[in-house]
Amino acid sequence: MAFTLSDLPYDYNALEVSIDARTMEIHHTKHHNTYITNLNNAIADTEHTYKSLEELIAKAGSISPAVRNNGGGHWNHSFFWGIMTGDSMGKPEGVLADDINATFGSLDEMKTKFQTAGATQFGSGWAWLTVSTAGKLEISSTPNQDNPLMDIANTKGTPILALDVWEHAYYLRYQNLRPAYMQAWWDVVNWNKVSELYLAAK
């Protein structure tokens, strides 16, 4: 099956409070689209041709680097677009808020740990908030386009929040200031979507 690039659920300028429109446009139409093109080329006429994206990344340790990297890139970015919004509610509520407080002490403590995971990820990669198989919240990071759904992940789980810390995600506005980008990004987190994912994962 050929994978395709879906439209964003908002305009490129919808996240301007944290991410500029030009970065969003390049990130989506160039970087994400290239992962899809390369993934389609990598699986064409192979035993992977008709597998779902989730099936492919689940076996990251036994597939080719091209499928692992580009499949991960497609999944990660598709997920990333979906957990942001131009109408952020500011903070989580309900069960998710309660469990963040119980696990990390407070929302601010969770954010600090999450940002540390992103800031200390050497080179390119992602920061994640996941739900473990035991139903617990965990924070981790992955290199390149790996993610916690992959069999090779050090911390496995179901993602409910992700932050892209590749330089192309923030360099036009923030240059080398990754921490500033991470701090500003909280203003566009779609906590309603994150809560929905959390309840489904539990």
N, C-alpha and C positions, 0 to 999 in steps of 0.2 A: 504494500500500500504506500502511496506517496503522501507524505506529510505536507501540510500547507501552513502558511502564516495567517493567523487570525487577526482581525482588527483589535485594537485596544478597546477596553470598555469605557474610554474617555478620550477627549482630545489631547493632542500632544502638549498643549499649554495648560492642561488642567492641574498639573502638579507644580506650577511655577513657584509656589511658596518654598519648595525644596529642591526641585529638579527642573532645569530650564527646558523649554520646548525643543530646542535644537538637539540637545542631548537625547531627549526621549525619541525624537524622530530618527536620529542616526542609530541609536541603540536598537530600536525596533526594526526599522526597514533594512538596515545594513547588517548589524551584528547578529541579531536573532535570525534574520532571513538566511544569512550565510550558514548558520548551524543547520537549518532545515535543508538547504540545498546540498550541503556536504553529507548529511545523514541519508538523504534519499539516494545519493550516488553510492554511498558505502553499502547500503542494503540491497541495491538493485540486483536482481537475478541471483540472490543468495537465499539461504535457508531462513533469513530474517525478513524477507520481503513482506510477509503478511502478518508479522507480529506487531502487537501494540507497543506504544512508547514505554508503557510501564513494564511490559515483558522484557523489553530490550535492556532497560537500565537496571532491572532487578538482577540480571546476570552480567553485570559490568566486568566482573573478574574473569569471565571466560569468553568475552567477545573482543573484537578488534579494537585497538585504541581509537580508530576513526568513529566507530559506532558508539563507543563509550563516551568520548568527548563531545561529539555532536548530538548524540541522543540526550546526554545530560544537559547540554546547552539549550536544547529545545525545551526539555521538561522544566528546567530551572527558570527560564525566562517566562514561559507560559504561566507558571505559578506566581512569579514575581509580579507580573502585571496585574494579576487578579487580587493581590492583597494590598493594593494601593488605591487611593481615591482622592479626589479634589475636595471631598466633603467629609473629612475625617471627624469622628466624634471625640477625638482627643485622648481617650483612654478606654480601656476595656471595662465592661460591666458584667454583672451577674456571676455565673459559675467560673468563667475564665478569670475574672478579677480576683475572686476569692482564692482560687487555686494558685494564681501568681503570688499573692500575698503569703499563702501558706508555704509555698515552695521556696521563694526567694526573699521573703521578708517584706517586700514592697514592690510596687511597679518600678520605682526609681532604681532599686537594687537589681531588678531583672534587666532593666535597660543598661545599667552599668556593665553587668556580666556579658550581655549580648554584644555591646559595643567593644568590649575587651576581646571577645572572640573574633570580631571582624577586624579590629585594629592589629591583632597579633597574628592574623593569618598571613604567613609570609608569601609575598607575590600576589597572584590573582586567586580569587576564590569567593566563598560565600559564608555568611553567618546564618545559623538556623536556630529556631525554637521548635522543638519536636515533642511528640508524645511517644513515650517508650511503650514496649509491649505490655508493661505493667501499668500503663495509664498515667505515668508520671511525666511532668514537664522537664525537659532537658535542653541545655544550650550547648551548641557545638559549632565547629567550622569545618569546611571541606576545601581542598585545593581545586584549582581549575574549574571544571564543570561537574565535579562529583557531587553527590547529594546523599542524604541519610537513607534513601530507599535502596541504595546500591549494596550488593553483598560485600563489597570491599570497604564500606564506610566504617570508621573507628567507632562512631556513635550512630547506631541504627535507630530509626523511628519514623513516625509519620509527621512530615513537616506541616506546621500551621503558620509559620512566619519565616521569611527569608529576606536577606539583604545581599545584593550583588556588590561585592567590593573590588571587582575588576576596575581598573582605572577608567576604562571607556564609559563606565556608569556615572562618573562624576567629574572628569577632568576639565571639561570646558568651563565650569563655574568654580570648582574648588581646587583645581590644579592638584598639587600633591597633598592636600589637607584632607585625608581620608576621615579623620575623626570629626571634622566640621560637617562633612557630608552625612556621616552617620547620625550625628546629633540632629541635623535639620530634617532628616528622613522621617523621624517619628511623627512629624506634622502631617504626613500623607498616608500613614498606615490605616488601612480599612479594618478597624477593630470589629465591626459587625461580621465581616467575612472571616476574620481570624477566630472569632468566637464560634461561628458556624462550623469551621473546620475542626476546632477543638472538641466540640460536642460530638461530632461524627467520629472522630478518632477514638474518643473514650468509649 
